[in-house]
Amino acid sequence: MRRYKAAITGIHGWVPEDILTNADFEKMVDTTDEWILSRTGIRERHILKGEGKGTSVIGTEAVKGLLLKTQTKPEDVDMLICATVTPDMMFPATANIISHNCGIKNAFSYDLNAACSGFLYALVTASKFIESDTHKKIIVVGADKMSSIVDYTDRQTCVLFGDGGGAVLLEPTTEEIGLIDSIMHTDGSGMIHLHMKAGGSAKPPSHATIDAKEHFVYQEGQPVFKFAVTNMADVAVAIMEKNQLTSKDIAWLVPHQANMRIIEATARRMGIQKEQVMINIERYGNTTCGTLPLCLWEWEPQLRKGDNIVLAAFGGGFTWGSIWLKWAYDPA
Ligand code: ACO
């Protein structure tokens, strides 16, 4: 039997054009550019504006661009997974809406929720369908419209998040490239520190939940920071040790963009230089499921076939994980 690996054969990203800068936040809440920049590394973030526009707008733009770029016919796509915490609606899945918008008719599509680790979880899930030779062209989208669940009067959370996302095409290869290994974790006890209090089946929306502002991100920054900084670094080092990779073997670290200090700590633990770390938090903030594909998209021209890439993320749940990826193609 042939053994297949799942290779990323194309990537595209998209962010809306409206921008919220730290200076804008200085007028909205009691904060300063200096505080935001020094504590998080963020200068500005993109915001999707417009009545009725949800995460599917971001996903649709990313997927349309990806199909064009990779010369893929929509009808040839046989699966689409959208990682998001901000679906357009409770149902149907945002993945279904994106598929419909892009003319993807022969795929089965669904959403996956693992908060900021969503793109990693979705990549691993999709890779299994490729490896088992049941599916040939899978699109994995990571996208979020975080502005829809952020309380713009809460200075502790509103400065952190932005909107955006990206999409990758996964295809089978018999070469030793693509997704080589992964380590994924979940710890549901972390829920108390990072969640949205209402809007789900446990506490459906009501006037009371709206008055209590329970439809926004609730985050206890410090405990989440402690878990994130330890676990993201641990899991990035773990994938290296498991595969006998040294820092010299690693071409790139692609870390979730939640906080510059977490990114730097992870790179330090891995023993790699800052120049090898994809960092765009300064311009996009934390786009949750969008951060990793946005990084890969922006760095795509610098990636070479065979580059060893470690992706690492930590998010609500808690969820966290790392992937060892061998890049599958040279720049066009
Ligand atoms: N401007 C000015 N002051 C602020 C602001 C702000 N925007 N926000 C908080 N402060 C104040 C606090 O009120 C506090 O003041 P006090 O000392 O008088 O009480 C002080 O700054 C320090 O607050 P901390 O919360 O201790 O600040 P910290 O250095 O921890 O930074 C942050 C906060 C950026 C949220 C950090 O804790 C963090 O990055 N946490 C992890 C985020 C993360 O990784 N999340 C997971 C992914 S998100 C997802 O899954 C959806």
Residues whose N, C-alpha, C, O or C-beta is under 5 A from the ligand:
A	BS01	ACO	D30 T31 T32 W35 R39 T40 A115 C116 R155 Q156 V159 G221 Q222 V224 F225 A228 A258 N259 F314 G315 G316
